Every structure is written in C-alpha cells, then in structure tokens.
Amino acid sequence: MSSFNEKFSSYTMSQLNEVLEDDEKLSDMVQDMEEMHGVQQSKETTLVSNRTLAEQNLDLQPRLEQRKETLTQRYARLQENFESFQLRKSTLGCLSYSNTFTVLPCVRKREGPRFCSTTRKESALKADTDHTSGNTSLDILLALLQAEGAKIEEETEVSVISSSMMTPCFPQ
C-alpha cells in the first residue's frame, strides 16, 4: 500500500482526476503494483495446491468406495447374526431357570477341550471391556457374535435334553 501512496503523492489534482476517469489506465496501474503481483502469485500457488489435493482425493475415491461397501456388507452380516442370536436366545429362554443348570453340564461335557475354557460371562466381560476402551473392531465384534451364535446353535442341538426337562413358554 505504501508504493501506491508514493506513486500518487507526486500527482496533481488534475492528474488524479484523469486517472479516476480513465478506468483502463487505473486498472493498469493497479495491476502493476507489487502488492497485486504478490496476491496473484499467492492465488496461483493456492490454485495449484488445491488442484493437487483434488487429484489425490480422486485417486483415493475408489478405495474409499470399496471400503464403504465392505463396511456396509459387514454391518449387514453383523445385523443378521445379531438377529439370529436374539432369536436363539429367546428360544432358549423357554427353558425354565432350574432346568438350565441341569442342561448346561451336559453341553459343557459335550464341548470338550476343543472349545475355549473361558466362560460366556468372561468372554462378554472381556468384549465389553475391549469395546469401551475402543479396541474392538467390527471384525472382532462380528467374530464374538458368530462364536456366541455357534454356541447357542450347539446348545439347541443337544439331544440329551428330554421333553420332561423342558417347560412350556406359556402356561396352559
């Protein structure tokens, strides 16, 4: 701005009026100023930077779309497994409380050493702890739900349970 003041300080009033009336001359004078050159260079640098960032974003777009699709599919599988889990859980809820403790030892004996020795409560507590600390990914949550679903499915297939151990869900 100082060069602008210096330039016009030597002009007379009539010369200043001429410059004001001649838009082309005024525009040329403004374009020739150092400040305008700096602003123009800054603008060009910003445009080049924005173009580079836009190209990088476009290069990442397919990967983003693919990961969104994968996440959507995993979430759908998680939802299906959770609904299946809830259905099986409600089916197991038909067993009376006392009969549950007579059935579970049979199921545990049948599971044998191939299954993890931790109890369901311990697994749920660990999953809850991991989840609240932010360390659980969707894959781990999905695996836990699938494992729980497999346990429930195995428990429902136990043929040791006799019809006398079952109590009806609804009173007759």
C-alpha positions in Angstrom: 0.0 0.0 0.0 2.9 2.3 0.6 4.1 2.1 -3.0 0.6 3.1 -4.0 0.7 6.2 -1.8 4.2 7.1 -3.0 3.1 6.8 -6.7 0.1 9.1 -6.4 1.7 11.6 -3.9 3.5 13.3 -6.8 0.4 13.6 -8.9 -1.6 16.9 -9.1 -5.3 17.0 -8.6 -6.0 17.2 -12.3 -3.8 14.2 -13.0 -5.6 12.2 -10.2 -9.0 13.2 -11.8 -7.7 12.0 -15.2 -6.7 8.6 -13.7 -10.1 8.3 -12.0 -11.9 9.0 -15.2 -9.8 6.5 -17.3 -10.8 3.1 -16.0 -8.3 1.3 -18.2 -5.4 3.4 -17.0 -6.4 2.9 -13.4 -6.7 -0.8 -13.9 -3.3 -1.0 -15.5 -1.8 1.0 -12.6 -3.4 -1.4 -10.0 -2.2 -4.5 -11.9 1.4 -3.1 -12.0 1.6 -2.7 -8.2 3.9 -5.0 -6.2 1.1 -6.0 -3.8 -1.1 -7.2 -6.7 1.8 -9.3 -8.0 2.1 -10.9 -4.6 -1.6 -11.5 -4.4 -1.6 -13.0 -7.9 1.3 -15.4 -7.0 -0.4 -16.4 -3.8 -3.6 -17.1 -5.8 -1.8 -19.2 -8.4 0.0 -21.2 -5.6 -3.2 -21.8 -3.9 -4.9 -23.0 -7.1 -2.0 -25.4 -7.8 -2.2 -26.7 -4.3 -5.9 -27.2 -4.4 -5.7 -29.0 -7.8 -3.0 -31.4 -6.4 -5.2 -32.1 -3.3 -8.2 -32.7 -5.5 -6.3 -35.1 -7.7 -5.1 -37.0 -4.7 -8.6 -37.2 -3.4 -9.9 -38.5 -6.7 -7.1 -41.2 -6.6 -8.4 -42.3 -3.2 -12.0 -42.3 -4.2 -12.2 -45.9 -5.5 -10.5 -47.2 -2.3 -13.0 -45.2 -0.2 -16.0 -46.6 -2.1 -14.7 -50.1 -1.8 -14.2 -49.8 1.9 -17.6 -48.2 2.4 -19.1 -51.2 0.6 -17.1 -53.7 2.7 -18.2 -51.9 5.9 -21.9 -52.0 4.7 -21.6 -55.7 4.0 -20.0 -56.5 7.3 -22.6 -54.4 9.1 -25.4 -56.3 7.3 -23.8 -59.6 8.4 -23.4 -58.4 11.9 -27.1 -57.4 12.0 -28.1 -60.8 10.6 -26.0 -62.6 13.2 -27.3 -60.4 16.0 -30.9 -61.1 14.9 -30.2 -64.8 14.8 -28.6 -64.6 18.2 -31.6 -62.8 19.6 -34.0 -65.4 18.1 -32.0 -68.3 19.5 -31.6 -66.5 22.9 -35.4 -66.1 23.1 -35.8 -69.7 22.1 -33.5 -70.8 24.9 -35.5 -68.5 27.2 -38.3 -71.1 27.1 -36.3 -73.4 29.3 -37.0 -73.0 33.0 -34.3 -71.5 35.2 -33.8 -74.7 37.2 -33.6 -76.9 34.1 -31.0 -74.7 32.6 -28.5 -75.7 35.2 -29.1 -79.4 34.6 -28.7 -79.0 30.8 -25.6 -76.9 30.8 -23.3 -79.5 32.3 -24.3 -81.9 29.5 -23.5 -79.2 27.0 -20.1 -78.4 28.6 -19.2 -82.2 28.7 -20.0 -82.4 25.0 -17.9 -79.4 24.1 -14.8 -80.9 25.4 -11.3 -79.4 25.2 -11.6 -78.1 21.7 -13.5 -75.0 22.9 -12.1 -72.1 24.9 -12.1 -72.7 28.6 -13.4 -69.2 29.4 -17.0 -68.9 30.3 -19.5 -66.9 28.4 -19.6 -64.3 31.2 -15.8 -63.9 31.0 -15.9 -63.5 27.2 -18.7 -61.0 27.4 -16.9 -59.0 30.1 -13.7 -59.0 28.0 -15.6 -57.9 24.9 -17.3 -55.2 26.9 -14.0 -54.0 28.3 -12.4 -54.0 24.9 -15.4 -52.3 23.4 -15.4 -49.5 26.0 -11.7 -48.9 25.6 -12.2 -48.5 21.9 -10.0 -51.5 20.9 -12.8 -53.7 19.4 -13.1 -53.5 15.7 -16.2 -54.7 13.8 -14.4 -57.9 12.8 -13.8 -58.8 16.5 -17.4 -57.9 17.4 -18.7 -60.0 14.4 -16.4 -62.9 15.5 -17.7 -62.8 19.0 -21.3 -62.7 17.8 -20.7 -65.6 15.4 -19.0 -67.6 18.2 -21.9 -67.0 20.5 -24.3 -67.9 17.8 -22.4 -71.2 17.2 -22.5 -72.0 20.9 -26.2 -71.3 21.1 -26.8 -73.4 18.0 -24.8 -76.3 19.5 -26.7 -76.0 22.8 -30.0 -76.2 20.9 -28.9 -79.4 19.1 -28.2 -81.3 22.3 -30.2 -84.5 22.2 -29.7 -85.2 25.9 -32.5 -82.9 26.8 -35.6 -84.9 27.3 -39.1 -83.4 26.8 -39.6 -83.7 30.6 -36.9 -81.2 31.2 -38.5 -78.6 29.0 -41.2 -76.3 30.4 -43.7 -74.6 28.2 -43.2 -71.0 27.5 -46.8 -70.2 28.1 -48.8 -71.6 31.0 -51.7 -73.9 29.8 
